[in-house]
Amino acid sequence: MADVANKYPENVPGKYFVDNQCIDCDLCRETAPDNFKRNEDGGYSYVFKQPASPEEEARCKEAKEGCPVEAIGDNGA
């Protein structure tokens, strides 16, 4: 389970975040490309934009549920 204490600093404030368990599998970026980006130097994903529509919310939730290492968190904000 993702830990807010270990989230990457690039994550924008809000409900979703990615923590240091990310293995750079690309699932979240493929599922919700409007919300997740890759840190090229570090080789991990982060939330660059919180969902702004029901569709984006659904894709972020799908990415969270599909993450193989549970690196995507939802702080319920």
N, CA, C and O atoms as a Tripos MOL2 file, in Angstrom:
@<TRIPOS>MOLECULE
protein
  308   307    77     0     0
PROTEIN
NO_CHARGES

@<TRIPOS>ATOM
      1 N           0.8380   -1.1920    0.0000 N.3       1 MET1
      2 CA          0.0000    0.0000    0.0000 C.3       1 MET1
      3 C           0.8800    1.2510    0.0000 C.2       1 MET1
      4 O           1.8560    1.3380    0.7450 O.2       1 MET1
      5 N           0.5250    2.2040   -0.8350 N.am      2 ALA2
      6 CA          1.2950    3.4390   -0.9510 C.3       2 ALA2
      7 C           1.2750    4.2000    0.3780 C.2       2 ALA2
      8 O           0.2700    4.2260    1.0880 O.2       2 ALA2
      9 N           2.4080    4.8130    0.6860 N.am      3 ASP3
     10 CA          2.5750    5.5450    1.9450 C.3       3 ASP3
     11 C           2.8150    7.0210    1.6340 C.2       3 ASP3
     12 O           3.7780    7.3670    0.9500 O.2       3 ASP3
     13 N           1.9490    7.8760    2.1310 N.am      4 VAL4
     14 CA          2.0580    9.3090    1.8600 C.3       4 VAL4
     15 C           3.3920    9.8620    2.3740 C.2       4 VAL4
     16 O           3.8850   10.8570    1.8450 O.2       4 VAL4
     17 N           3.9750    9.2410    3.3850 N.am      5 ALA5
     18 CA          5.2630    9.6930    3.9160 C.3       5 ALA5
     19 C           6.4000    9.4470    2.9340 C.2       5 ALA5
     20 O           7.4570   10.0690    3.0350 O.2       5 ALA5
     21 N           6.1830    8.5350    1.9760 N.am      6 ASN6
     22 CA          7.2170    8.2000    0.9960 C.3       6 ASN6
     23 C           6.8800    8.6660   -0.4140 C.2       6 ASN6
     24 O           7.4750    8.1980   -1.3840 O.2       6 ASN6
     25 N           5.9250    9.5880   -0.5280 N.am      7 LYS7
     26 CA          5.5390   10.0340   -1.8720 C.3       7 LYS7
     27 C           6.6340   10.9050   -2.4770 C.2       7 LYS7
     28 O           7.3810   11.5850   -1.7730 O.2       7 LYS7
     29 N           6.7020   10.8610   -3.8070 N.am      8 TYR8
     30 CA          7.6910   11.6580   -4.5190 C.3       8 TYR8
     31 C           7.3200   13.1380   -4.4610 C.2       8 TYR8
     32 O           6.1410   13.4900   -4.5090 O.2       8 TYR8
     33 N           8.3330   14.0050   -4.3570 N.am      9 PRO9
     34 CA          8.0580   15.4470   -4.2310 C.3       9 PRO9
     35 C           7.4140   16.0570   -5.4680 C.2       9 PRO9
     36 O           6.7970   17.1180   -5.3700 O.2       9 PRO9
     37 N           7.5390   15.4170   -6.6290 N.am     10 GLU10
     38 CA          6.9380   15.9600   -7.8550 C.3      10 GLU10
     39 C           5.4270   15.8640   -7.8740 C.2      10 GLU10
     40 O           4.7770   16.5860   -8.6290 O.2      10 GLU10
     41 N           4.8530   14.9930   -7.0640 N.am     11 ASN11
     42 CA          3.3950   14.8650   -7.0300 C.3      11 ASN11
     43 C           2.7680   16.2100   -6.6870 C.2      11 ASN11
     44 O           3.1720   16.8780   -5.7360 O.2      11 ASN11
     45 N           1.7620   16.5950   -7.4910 N.am     12 VAL12
     46 CA          1.0400   17.8240   -7.1680 C.3      12 VAL12
     47 C           0.1260   17.5450   -5.9740 C.2      12 VAL12
     48 O          -0.3110   16.4100   -5.7860 O.2      12 VAL12
     49 N          -0.1640   18.5550   -5.1750 N.am     13 PRO13
     50 CA         -1.0440   18.3350   -4.0210 C.3      13 PRO13
     51 C          -2.4190   17.8490   -4.4510 C.2      13 PRO13
     52 O          -2.9370   18.2530   -5.4920 O.2      13 PRO13
     53 N          -2.9970   16.9860   -3.6440 N.am     14 GLY14
     54 CA         -4.3330   16.4830   -3.9260 C.3      14 GLY14
     55 C          -4.4930   15.0370   -3.5350 C.2      14 GLY14
     56 O          -3.6760   14.4770   -2.8040 O.2      14 GLY14
     57 N          -5.5450   14.4480   -4.0260 N.am     15 LYS15
     58 CA         -5.9700   13.1090   -3.6300 C.3      15 LYS15
     59 C          -4.9680   12.0180   -3.9800 C.2      15 LYS15
     60 O          -4.6270   11.1970   -3.1280 O.2      15 LYS15
     61 N          -4.4930   11.9970   -5.2200 N.am     16 TYR16
     62 CA         -3.6340   10.9050   -5.6840 C.3      16 TYR16
     63 C          -2.1550   11.2640   -5.5800 C.2      16 TYR16
     64 O          -1.7720   12.4280   -5.6940 O.2      16 TYR16
     65 N          -1.3300   10.2330   -5.3590 N.am     17 PHE17
     66 CA          0.1190   10.4100   -5.3160 C.3      17 PHE17
     67 C           0.7860    9.0840   -5.6550 C.2      17 PHE17
     68 O           0.1550    8.0280   -5.6180 O.2      17 PHE17
     69 N           2.0730    9.1550   -5.9850 N.am     18 VAL18
     70 CA          2.8890    7.9600   -6.2310 C.3      18 VAL18
     71 C           4.0240    7.9880   -5.2200 C.2      18 VAL18
     72 O           4.6420    9.0280   -4.9900 O.2      18 VAL18
     73 N           4.2940    6.8190   -4.6110 N.am     19 ASP19
     74 CA          5.3830    6.7730   -3.6360 C.3      19 ASP19
     75 C           6.5920    6.0240   -4.1890 C.2      19 ASP19
     76 O           6.6120    5.6270   -5.3550 O.2      19 ASP19
     77 N           7.5920    5.8380   -3.3410 N.am     20 ASN20
     78 CA          8.8770    5.2960   -3.7830 C.3      20 ASN20
     79 C           8.8750    3.7970   -4.0660 C.2      20 ASN20
     80 O           9.9400    3.2180   -4.2850 O.2      20 ASN20
     81 N           7.7150    3.1570   -4.0660 N.am     21 GLN21
     82 CA          7.6320    1.7560   -4.4640 C.3      21 GLN21
     83 C           7.5040    1.5950   -5.9830 C.2      21 GLN21
     84 O           7.5720    0.4790   -6.4970 O.2      21 GLN21
     85 N           7.3180    2.7040   -6.6970 N.am     22 CYS22
     86 CA          7.0970    2.6690   -8.1500 C.3      22 CYS22
     87 C           8.2430    1.9460   -8.8580 C.2      22 CYS22
     88 O           9.4170    2.2130   -8.6020 O.2      22 CYS22
     89 N           7.8750    1.0200   -9.7590 N.am     23 ILE23
     90 CA          8.8650    0.2650  -10.5270 C.3      23 ILE23
     91 C           8.9050    0.7080  -11.9910 C.2      23 ILE23
     92 O           9.5100    0.0310  -12.8220 O.2      23 ILE23
     93 N           8.2740    1.8260  -12.3100 N.am     24 ASP24
     94 CA          8.3170    2.3980  -13.6540 C.3      24 ASP24
     95 C           7.7370    1.4510  -14.7090 C.2      24 ASP24
     96 O           8.2870    1.3250  -15.8020 O.2      24 ASP24
     97 N           6.6300    0.7910  -14.3790 N.am     25 CYS25
     98 CA          6.0350   -0.1920  -15.3010 C.3      25 CYS25
     99 C           5.2300    0.4590  -16.4150 C.2      25 CYS25
    100 O           4.9350   -0.1960  -17.4140 O.2      25 CYS25
    101 N           4.8690    1.7230  -16.2720 N.am     26 ASP26
    102 CA          4.1550    2.4960  -17.2840 C.3      26 ASP26
    103 C           2.6380    2.3030  -17.2600 C.2      26 ASP26
    104 O           1.9350    2.9580  -18.0290 O.2      26 ASP26
    105 N           2.1150    1.4310  -16.4060 N.am     27 LEU27
    106 CA          0.6710    1.1780  -16.3940 C.3      27 LEU27
    107 C          -0.1160    2.4580  -16.1180 C.2      27 LEU27
    108 O          -1.0830    2.7430  -16.8250 O.2      27 LEU27
    109 N           0.2720    3.2240  -15.1210 N.am     28 CYS28
    110 CA         -0.5030    4.4330  -14.7900 C.3      28 CYS28
    111 C          -0.4340    5.4650  -15.9060 C.2      28 CYS28
    112 O          -1.4180    6.1540  -16.1750 O.2      28 CYS28
    113 N           0.7120    5.5770  -16.5530 N.am     29 ARG29
    114 CA          0.8510    6.5530  -17.6420 C.3      29 ARG29
    115 C           0.0410    6.1380  -18.8570 C.2      29 ARG29
    116 O          -0.4440    6.9950  -19.5960 O.2      29 ARG29
    117 N          -0.1140    4.8400  -19.0780 N.am     30 GLU30
    118 CA         -0.9450    4.3610  -20.1730 C.3      30 GLU30
    119 C          -2.4250    4.4800  -19.8350 C.2      30 GLU30
    120 O          -3.2390    4.7950  -20.7030 O.2      30 GLU30
    121 N          -2.7750    4.2280  -18.5760 N.am     31 THR31
    122 CA         -4.1760    4.2480  -18.1480 C.3      31 THR31
    123 C          -4.7030    5.6650  -17.9940 C.2      31 THR31
    124 O          -5.8220    5.9630  -18.4110 O.2      31 THR31
    125 N          -3.9000    6.5370  -17.3980 N.am     32 ALA32
    126 CA         -4.3240    7.9220  -17.1310 C.3      32 ALA32
    127 C          -3.2280    8.8980  -17.5710 C.2      32 ALA32
    128 O          -2.6040    9.5490  -16.7330 O.2      32 ALA32
    129 N          -2.9930    9.0010  -18.8850 N.am     33 PRO33
    130 CA         -1.9000    9.8460  -19.3770 C.3      33 PRO33
    131 C          -2.0780   11.3360  -19.1060 C.2      33 PRO33
    132 O          -1.1100   12.0960  -19.1540 O.2      33 PRO33
    133 N          -3.3030   11.7560  -18.8220 N.am     34 ASP34
    134 CA         -3.5390   13.1690  -18.5150 C.3      34 ASP34
    135 C          -3.1560   13.5130  -17.0810 C.2      34 ASP34
    136 O          -3.1500   14.6850  -16.7050 O.2      34 ASP34
    137 N          -2.8370   12.5020  -16.2820 N.am     35 ASN35
    138 CA         -2.5890   12.7350  -14.8670 C.3      35 ASN35
    139 C          -1.2200   12.2550  -14.3720 C.2      35 ASN35
    140 O          -0.6980   12.7730  -13.3850 O.2      35 ASN35
    141 N          -0.6480   11.2760  -15.0510 N.am     36 PHE36
    142 CA          0.6360   10.7220  -14.6130 C.3      36 PHE36
    143 C           1.7180   11.0100  -15.6460 C.2      36 PHE36
    144 O           1.4790   10.9350  -16.8510 O.2      36 PHE36
    145 N           2.9090   11.3400  -15.1600 N.am     37 LYS37
    146 CA          4.0770   11.5520  -16.0150 C.3      37 LYS37
    147 C           5.2410   10.7560  -15.4520 C.2      37 LYS37
    148 O           5.1940   10.2660  -14.3240 O.2      37 LYS37
    149 N           6.2850   10.6380  -16.2600 N.am     38 ARG38
    150 CA          7.4870    9.9100  -15.8500 C.3      38 ARG38
    151 C           8.5910   10.8840  -15.4880 C.2      38 ARG38
    152 O           8.8190   11.8660  -16.1940 O.2      38 ARG38
    153 N           9.2760   10.6100  -14.3830 N.am     39 ASN39
    154 CA         10.4970   11.3240  -14.0520 C.3      39 ASN39
    155 C          11.6020   10.5860  -14.8020 C.2      39 ASN39
    156 O          11.9740    9.4710  -14.4350 O.2      39 ASN39
    157 N          12.1210   11.2090  -15.8450 N.am     40 GLU40
    158 CA         13.0960   10.5480  -16.7180 C.3      40 GLU40
    159 C          14.3900   10.2220  -15.9860 C.2      40 GLU40
    160 O          14.9740    9.1630  -16.2180 O.2      40 GLU40
    161 N          14.8460   11.0970  -15.1180 N.am     41 ASP41
    162 CA         16.1040   10.8660  -14.3990 C.3      41 ASP41
    163 C          15.9630    9.7780  -13.3410 C.2      41 ASP41
    164 O          16.8590    8.9520  -13.1690 O.2      41 ASP41
    165 N          14.8380    9.7800  -12.6360 N.am     42 GLY42
    166 CA         14.6520    8.8340  -11.5430 C.3      42 GLY42
    167 C          14.0240    7.5100  -11.9550 C.2      42 GLY42
    168 O          14.1320    6.5190  -11.2320 O.2      42 GLY42
    169 N          13.3630    7.4870  -13.1250 N.am     43 GLY43
    170 CA         12.7300    6.2640  -13.5880 C.3      43 GLY43
    171 C          11.5260    5.8670  -12.7600 C.2      43 GLY43
    172 O          11.4230    4.7260  -12.3110 O.2      43 GLY43
    173 N          10.6150    6.8070  -12.5570 N.am     44 TYR44
    174 CA          9.3770    6.5400  -11.8180 C.3      44 TYR44
    175 C           8.2900    7.4910  -12.2780 C.2      44 TYR44
    176 O           8.5620    8.5080  -12.9150 O.2      44 TYR44
    177 N           7.0720    7.1510  -11.9500 N.am     45 SER45
    178 CA          5.9250    7.9910  -12.2930 C.3      45 SER45
    179 C           5.5460    8.8870  -11.1270 C.2      45 SER45
    180 O           5.9150    8.6340   -9.9800 O.2      45 SER45
    181 N           4.8060    9.9370  -11.4420 N.am     46 TYR46
    182 CA          4.2640   10.8270  -10.4180 C.3      46 TYR46
    183 C           2.9990   11.4760  -10.9630 C.2      46 TYR46
    184 O           2.7610   11.4810  -12.1710 O.2      46 TYR46
    185 N           2.1960   12.0200  -10.0650 N.am     47 VAL47
    186 CA          0.9600   12.7010  -10.4560 C.3      47 VAL47
    187 C           1.3100   14.1580  -10.7560 C.2      47 VAL47
    188 O           1.7140   14.9060   -9.8660 O.2      47 VAL47
    189 N           1.1490   14.5530  -12.0310 N.am     48 PHE48
    190 CA          1.4310   15.9400  -12.3950 C.3      48 PHE48
    191 C           0.1600   16.7710  -12.4750 C.2      48 PHE48
    192 O           0.2140   17.9990  -12.5340 O.2      48 PHE48
    193 N          -0.9980   16.0880  -12.4760 N.am     49 LYS49
    194 CA         -2.2830   16.7950  -12.5250 C.3      49 LYS49
    195 C          -3.3250   15.9170  -11.8390 C.2      49 LYS49
    196 O          -3.5170   14.7600  -12.2130 O.2      49 LYS49
    197 N          -3.9790   16.4640  -10.8540 N.am     50 GLN50
    198 CA         -5.0510   15.7340  -10.1770 C.3      50 GLN50
    199 C          -6.2580   15.6610  -11.1210 C.2      50 GLN50
    200 O          -6.4390   16.5430  -11.9600 O.2      50 GLN50
    201 N          -7.0760   14.6240  -10.9900 N.am     51 PRO51
    202 CA         -8.2300   14.4940  -11.8850 C.3      51 PRO51
    203 C          -9.1790   15.6830  -11.7690 C.2      51 PRO51
    204 O          -9.4900   16.1500  -10.6730 O.2      51 PRO51
    205 N          -9.6330   16.1620  -12.9390 N.am     52 ALA52
    206 CA        -10.5020   17.3320  -12.9800 C.3      52 ALA52
    207 C         -11.8690   17.0170  -13.5780 C.2      52 ALA52
    208 O         -12.6870   17.9150  -13.7770 O.2      52 ALA52
    209 N         -12.1130   15.7450  -13.8610 N.am     53 SER53
    210 CA        -13.4010   15.3510  -14.4220 C.3      53 SER53
    211 C         -13.7180   13.9420  -13.9380 C.2      53 SER53
    212 O         -12.8250   13.2330  -13.4730 O.2      53 SER53
    213 N         -14.9630   13.5340  -14.0420 N.am     54 PRO54
    214 CA        -15.3070   12.1540  -13.6530 C.3      54 PRO54
    215 C         -14.5230   11.1070  -14.4510 C.2      54 PRO54
    216 O         -14.1770   10.0500  -13.9240 O.2      54 PRO54
    217 N         -14.2460   11.4070  -15.7210 N.am     55 GLU55
    218 CA        -13.4940   10.4760  -16.5520 C.3      55 GLU55
    219 C         -12.0620   10.3340  -16.0540 C.2      55 GLU55
    220 O         -11.5410    9.2230  -15.9560 O.2      55 GLU55
    221 N         -11.4260   11.4650  -15.7380 N.am     56 GLU56
    222 CA        -10.0570   11.4230  -15.2160 C.3      56 GLU56
    223 C         -10.0270   10.7230  -13.8590 C.2      56 GLU56
    224 O          -9.1030    9.9600  -13.5760 O.2      56 GLU56
    225 N         -11.0180   10.9740  -13.0320 N.am     57 GLU57
    226 CA        -11.1040   10.3150  -11.7220 C.3      57 GLU57
    227 C         -11.1890    8.8010  -11.9090 C.2      57 GLU57
    228 O         -10.5170    8.0470  -11.2050 O.2      57 GLU57
    229 N         -12.0140    8.3580  -12.8590 N.am     58 ALA58
    230 CA        -12.1720    6.9270  -13.1120 C.3      58 ALA58
    231 C         -10.8650    6.3140  -13.6000 C.2      58 ALA58
    232 O         -10.5130    5.2050  -13.1980 O.2      58 ALA58
    233 N         -10.1370    7.0310  -14.4700 N.am     59 ARG59
    234 CA         -8.8610    6.5070  -14.9820 C.3      59 ARG59
    235 C          -7.8070    6.4580  -13.8780 C.2      59 ARG59
    236 O          -7.0260    5.5090  -13.8160 O.2      59 ARG59
    237 N          -7.7740    7.4580  -13.0130 N.am     60 CYS60
    238 CA         -6.8150    7.4540  -11.9000 C.3      60 CYS60
    239 C          -7.1260    6.3060  -10.9380 C.2      60 CYS60
    240 O          -6.2160    5.6370  -10.4490 O.2      60 CYS60
    241 N          -8.3880    6.0870  -10.6750 N.am     61 LYS61
    242 CA         -8.7860    4.9820   -9.8010 C.3      61 LYS61
    243 C          -8.3980    3.6480  -10.4320 C.2      61 LYS61
    244 O          -7.9120    2.7490   -9.7460 O.2      61 LYS61
    245 N          -8.6120    3.5240  -11.7370 N.am     62 GLU62
    246 CA         -8.2320    2.2990  -12.4430 C.3      62 GLU62
    247 C          -6.7150    2.0860  -12.3730 C.2      62 GLU62
    248 O          -6.2540    0.9630  -12.1720 O.2      62 GLU62
    249 N          -5.9500    3.1550  -12.5380 N.am     63 ALA63
    250 CA         -4.4880    3.0560  -12.4550 C.3      63 ALA63
    251 C          -4.0670    2.6260  -11.0530 C.2      63 ALA63
    252 O          -3.1810    1.7860  -10.8970 O.2      63 ALA63
    253 N          -4.6960    3.1960  -10.0460 N.am     64 LYS64
    254 CA         -4.3800    2.8360   -8.6570 C.3      64 LYS64
    255 C          -4.6680    1.3630   -8.4130 C.2      64 LYS64
    256 O          -3.8470    0.6510   -7.8350 O.2      64 LYS64
    257 N          -5.8260    0.9130   -8.8490 N.am     65 GLU65
    258 CA         -6.2170   -0.4800   -8.6240 C.3      65 GLU65
    259 C          -5.3590   -1.4540   -9.4280 C.2      65 GLU65
    260 O          -5.1720   -2.5990   -9.0150 O.2      65 GLU65
    261 N          -4.8340   -1.0090  -10.5740 N.am     66 GLY66
    262 CA         -4.0340   -1.8820  -11.4210 C.3      66 GLY66
    263 C          -2.5460   -1.8730  -11.1210 C.2      66 GLY66
    264 O          -1.8070   -2.7140  -11.6320 O.2      66 GLY66
    265 N          -2.1000   -0.9430  -10.3070 N.am     67 CYS67
    266 CA         -0.6680   -0.8190  -10.0190 C.3      67 CYS67
    267 C          -0.1390   -2.1180   -9.3960 C.2      67 CYS67
    268 O          -0.6210   -2.5380   -8.3430 O.2      67 CYS67
    269 N           0.8520   -2.7580  -10.0420 N.am     68 PRO68
    270 CA          1.3180   -4.0620   -9.5640 C.3      68 PRO68
    271 C           2.0400   -4.0280   -8.2150 C.2      68 PRO68
    272 O           2.1380   -5.0530   -7.5400 O.2      68 PRO68
    273 N           2.5420   -2.8670   -7.8230 N.am     69 VAL69
    274 CA          3.2650   -2.7720   -6.5400 C.3      69 VAL69
    275 C           2.5580   -1.8490   -5.5410 C.2      69 VAL69
    276 O           3.1130   -1.5200   -4.4930 O.2      69 VAL69
    277 N           1.3340   -1.4370   -5.8740 N.am     70 GLU70
    278 CA          0.5330   -0.5610   -5.0080 C.3      70 GLU70
    279 C           1.2650    0.7200   -4.6380 C.2      70 GLU70
    280 O           1.2400    1.1540   -3.4860 O.2      70 GLU70
    281 N           1.9260    1.3250   -5.6420 N.am     71 ALA71
    282 CA          2.6730    2.5590   -5.4120 C.3      71 ALA71
    283 C           1.8210    3.8160   -5.5490 C.2      71 ALA71
    284 O           2.2810    4.9120   -5.2300 O.2      71 ALA71
    285 N           0.5860    3.6700   -6.0180 N.am     72 ILE72
    286 CA         -0.3060    4.8180   -6.1730 C.3      72 ILE72
    287 C          -1.2120    4.8910   -4.9580 C.2      72 ILE72
    288 O          -1.8930    3.9290   -4.6030 O.2      72 ILE72
    289 N          -1.2010    6.0520   -4.3350 N.am     73 GLY73
    290 CA         -2.0210    6.2490   -3.1490 C.3      73 GLY73
    291 C          -3.1760    7.1840   -3.4010 C.2      73 GLY73
    292 O          -3.1750    7.9650   -4.3530 O.2      73 GLY73
    293 N          -4.1500    7.0930   -2.5430 N.am     74 ASP74
    294 CA         -5.3440    7.9240   -2.5700 C.3      74 ASP74
    295 C          -5.5920    8.3390   -1.1340 C.2      74 ASP74
    296 O          -6.0630    7.5450   -0.3200 O.2      74 ASP74
    297 N          -5.2720    9.5890   -0.8280 N.am     75 ASN75
    298 CA         -5.3930   10.0400    0.5600 C.3      75 ASN75
    299 C          -6.8130   10.4690    0.9220 C.2      75 ASN75
    300 O          -7.0610   10.9580    2.0250 O.2      75 ASN75
    301 N          -7.7340   10.2830   -0.0110 N.am     76 GLY76
    302 CA         -9.1280   10.5860    0.2650 C.3      76 GLY76
    303 C          -9.4710   12.0630    0.2670 C.2      76 GLY76
    304 O         -10.5850   12.4340    0.6360 O.2      76 GLY76
    305 N          -8.5300   12.9200   -0.1410 N.am     77 ALA77
    306 CA         -8.7750   14.3760   -0.1400 C.3      77 ALA77
    307 C          -9.8270   14.7400   -1.1660 C.2      77 ALA77
    308 O         -10.1660   15.9140   -1.3120 O.2      77 ALA77
@<TRIPOS>BOND
     1     1     2 1
     2     2     3 1
     3     3     4 2
     4     3     5 am
     5     5     6 1
     6     6     7 1
     7     7     8 2
     8     7     9 am
     9     9    10 1
    10    10    11 1
    11    11    12 2
    12    11    13 am
    13    13    14 1
    14    14    15 1
    15    15    16 2
    16    15    17 am
    17    17    18 1
    18    18    19 1
    19    19    20 2
    20    19    21 am
    21    21    22 1
    22    22    23 1
    23    23    24 2
    24    23    25 am
    25    25    26 1
    26    26    27 1
    27    27    28 2
    28    27    29 am
    29    29    30 1
    30    30    31 1
    31    31    32 2
    32    31    33 am
    33    33    34 1
    34    34    35 1
    35    35    36 2
    36    35    37 am
    37    37    38 1
    38    38    39 1
    39    39    40 2
    40    39    41 am
    41    41    42 1
    42    42    43 1
    43    43    44 2
    44    43    45 am
    45    45    46 1
    46    46    47 1
    47    47    48 2
    48    47    49 am
    49    49    50 1
    50    50    51 1
    51    51    52 2
    52    51    53 am
    53    53    54 1
    54    54    55 1
    55    55    56 2
    56    55    57 am
    57    57    58 1
    58    58    59 1
    59    59    60 2
    60    59    61 am
    61    61    62 1
    62    62    63 1
    63    63    64 2
    64    63    65 am
    65    65    66 1
    66    66    67 1
    67    67    68 2
    68    67    69 am
    69    69    70 1
    70    70    71 1
    71    71    72 2
    72    71    73 am
    73    73    74 1
    74    74    75 1
    75    75    76 2
    76    75    77 am
    77    77    78 1
    78    78    79 1
    79    79    80 2
    80    79    81 am
    81    81    82 1
    82    82    83 1
    83    83    84 2
    84    83    85 am
    85    85    86 1
    86    86    87 1
    87    87    88 2
    88    87    89 am
    89    89    90 1
    90    90    91 1
    91    91    92 2
    92    91    93 am
    93    93    94 1
    94    94    95 1
    95    95    96 2
    96    95    97 am
    97    97    98 1
    98    98    99 1
    99    99   100 2
   100    99   101 am
   101   101   102 1
   102   102   103 1
   103   103   104 2
   104   103   105 am
   105   105   106 1
   106   106   107 1
   107   107   108 2
   108   107   109 am
   109   109   110 1
   110   110   111 1
   111   111   112 2
   112   111   113 am
   113   113   114 1
   114   114   115 1
   115   115   116 2
   116   115   117 am
   117   117   118 1
   118   118   119 1
   119   119   120 2
   120   119   121 am
   121   121   122 1
   122   122   123 1
   123   123   124 2
   124   123   125 am
   125   125   126 1
   126   126   127 1
   127   127   128 2
   128   127   129 am
   129   129   130 1
   130   130   131 1
   131   131   132 2
   132   131   133 am
   133   133   134 1
   134   134   135 1
   135   135   136 2
   136   135   137 am
   137   137   138 1
   138   138   139 1
   139   139   140 2
   140   139   141 am
   141   141   142 1
   142   142   143 1
   143   143   144 2
   144   143   145 am
   145   145   146 1
   146   146   147 1
   147   147   148 2
   148   147   149 am
   149   149   150 1
   150   150   151 1
   151   151   152 2
   152   151   153 am
   153   153   154 1
   154   154   155 1
   155   155   156 2
   156   155   157 am
   157   157   158 1
   158   158   159 1
   159   159   160 2
   160   159   161 am
   161   161   162 1
   162   162   163 1
   163   163   164 2
   164   163   165 am
   165   165   166 1
   166   166   167 1
   167   167   168 2
   168   167   169 am
   169   169   170 1
   170   170   171 1
   171   171   172 2
   172   171   173 am
   173   173   174 1
   174   174   175 1
   175   175   176 2
   176   175   177 am
   177   177   178 1
   178   178   179 1
   179   179   180 2
   180   179   181 am
   181   181   182 1
   182   182   183 1
   183   183   184 2
   184   183   185 am
   185   185   186 1
   186   186   187 1
   187   187   188 2
   188   187   189 am
   189   189   190 1
   190   190   191 1
   191   191   192 2
   192   191   193 am
   193   193   194 1
   194   194   195 1
   195   195   196 2
   196   195   197 am
   197   197   198 1
   198   198   199 1
   199   199   200 2
   200   199   201 am
   201   201   202 1
   202   202   203 1
   203   203   204 2
   204   203   205 am
   205   205   206 1
   206   206   207 1
   207   207   208 2
   208   207   209 am
   209   209   210 1
   210   210   211 1
   211   211   212 2
   212   211   213 am
   213   213   214 1
   214   214   215 1
   215   215   216 2
   216   215   217 am
   217   217   218 1
   218   218   219 1
   219   219   220 2
   220   219   221 am
   221   221   222 1
   222   222   223 1
   223   223   224 2
   224   223   225 am
   225   225   226 1
   226   226   227 1
   227   227   228 2
   228   227   229 am
   229   229   230 1
   230   230   231 1
   231   231   232 2
   232   231   233 am
   233   233   234 1
   234   234   235 1
   235   235   236 2
   236   235   237 am
   237   237   238 1
   238   238   239 1
   239   239   240 2
   240   239   241 am
   241   241   242 1
   242   242   243 1
   243   243   244 2
   244   243   245 am
   245   245   246 1
   246   246   247 1
   247   247   248 2
   248   247   249 am
   249   249   250 1
   250   250   251 1
   251   251   252 2
   252   251   253 am
   253   253   254 1
   254   254   255 1
   255   255   256 2
   256   255   257 am
   257   257   258 1
   258   258   259 1
   259   259   260 2
   260   259   261 am
   261   261   262 1
   262   262   263 1
   263   263   264 2
   264   263   265 am
   265   265   266 1
   266   266   267 1
   267   267   268 2
   268   267   269 am
   269   269   270 1
   270   270   271 1
   271   271   272 2
   272   271   273 am
   273   273   274 1
   274   274   275 1
   275   275   276 2
   276   275   277 am
   277   277   278 1
   278   278   279 1
   279   279   280 2
   280   279   281 am
   281   281   282 1
   282   282   283 1
   283   283   284 2
   284   283   285 am
   285   285   286 1
   286   286   287 1
   287   287   288 2
   288   287   289 am
   289   289   290 1
   290   290   291 1
   291   291   292 2
   292   291   293 am
   293   293   294 1
   294   294   295 1
   295   295   296 2
   296   295   297 am
   297   297   298 1
   298   298   299 1
   299   299   300 2
   300   299   301 am
   301   301   302 1
   302   302   303 1
   303   303   304 2
   304   303   305 am
   305   305   306 1
   306   306   307 1
   307   307   308 2
@<TRIPOS>SUBSTRUCTURE
     1 MET1         2 RESIDUE 1 A MET
     2 ALA2         6 RESIDUE 1 A ALA
     3 ASP3        10 RESIDUE 1 A ASP
     4 VAL4        14 RESIDUE 1 A VAL
     5 ALA5        18 RESIDUE 1 A ALA
     6 ASN6        22 RESIDUE 1 A ASN
     7 LYS7        26 RESIDUE 1 A LYS
     8 TYR8        30 RESIDUE 1 A TYR
     9 PRO9        34 RESIDUE 1 A PRO
    10 GLU10       38 RESIDUE 1 A GLU
    11 ASN11       42 RESIDUE 1 A ASN
    12 VAL12       46 RESIDUE 1 A VAL
    13 PRO13       50 RESIDUE 1 A PRO
    14 GLY14       54 RESIDUE 1 A GLY
    15 LYS15       58 RESIDUE 1 A LYS
    16 TYR16       62 RESIDUE 1 A TYR
    17 PHE17       66 RESIDUE 1 A PHE
    18 VAL18       70 RESIDUE 1 A VAL
    19 ASP19       74 RESIDUE 1 A ASP
    20 ASN20       78 RESIDUE 1 A ASN
    21 GLN21       82 RESIDUE 1 A GLN
    22 CYS22       86 RESIDUE 1 A CYS
    23 ILE23       90 RESIDUE 1 A ILE
    24 ASP24       94 RESIDUE 1 A ASP
    25 CYS25       98 RESIDUE 1 A CYS
    26 ASP26      102 RESIDUE 1 A ASP
    27 LEU27      106 RESIDUE 1 A LEU
    28 CYS28      110 RESIDUE 1 A CYS
    29 ARG29      114 RESIDUE 1 A ARG
    30 GLU30      118 RESIDUE 1 A GLU
    31 THR31      122 RESIDUE 1 A THR
    32 ALA32      126 RESIDUE 1 A ALA
    33 PRO33      130 RESIDUE 1 A PRO
    34 ASP34      134 RESIDUE 1 A ASP
    35 ASN35      138 RESIDUE 1 A ASN
    36 PHE36      142 RESIDUE 1 A PHE
    37 LYS37      146 RESIDUE 1 A LYS
    38 ARG38      150 RESIDUE 1 A ARG
    39 ASN39      154 RESIDUE 1 A ASN
    40 GLU40      158 RESIDUE 1 A GLU
    41 ASP41      162 RESIDUE 1 A ASP
    42 GLY42      166 RESIDUE 1 A GLY
    43 GLY43      170 RESIDUE 1 A GLY
    44 TYR44      174 RESIDUE 1 A TYR
    45 SER45      178 RESIDUE 1 A SER
    46 TYR46      182 RESIDUE 1 A TYR
    47 VAL47      186 RESIDUE 1 A VAL
    48 PHE48      190 RESIDUE 1 A PHE
    49 LYS49      194 RESIDUE 1 A LYS
    50 GLN50      198 RESIDUE 1 A GLN
    51 PRO51      202 RESIDUE 1 A PRO
    52 ALA52      206 RESIDUE 1 A ALA
    53 SER53      210 RESIDUE 1 A SER
    54 PRO54      214 RESIDUE 1 A PRO
    55 GLU55      218 RESIDUE 1 A GLU
    56 GLU56      222 RESIDUE 1 A GLU
    57 GLU57      226 RESIDUE 1 A GLU
    58 ALA58      230 RESIDUE 1 A ALA
    59 ARG59      234 RESIDUE 1 A ARG
    60 CYS60      238 RESIDUE 1 A CYS
    61 LYS61      242 RESIDUE 1 A LYS
    62 GLU62      246 RESIDUE 1 A GLU
    63 ALA63      250 RESIDUE 1 A ALA
    64 LYS64      254 RESIDUE 1 A LYS
    65 GLU65      258 RESIDUE 1 A GLU
    66 GLY66      262 RESIDUE 1 A GLY
    67 CYS67      266 RESIDUE 1 A CYS
    68 PRO68      270 RESIDUE 1 A PRO
    69 VAL69      274 RESIDUE 1 A VAL
    70 GLU70      278 RESIDUE 1 A GLU
    71 ALA71      282 RESIDUE 1 A ALA
    72 ILE72      286 RESIDUE 1 A ILE
    73 GLY73      290 RESIDUE 1 A GLY
    74 ASP74      294 RESIDUE 1 A ASP
    75 ASN75      298 RESIDUE 1 A ASN
    76 GLY76      302 RESIDUE 1 A GLY
    77 ALA77      306 RESIDUE 1 A ALA
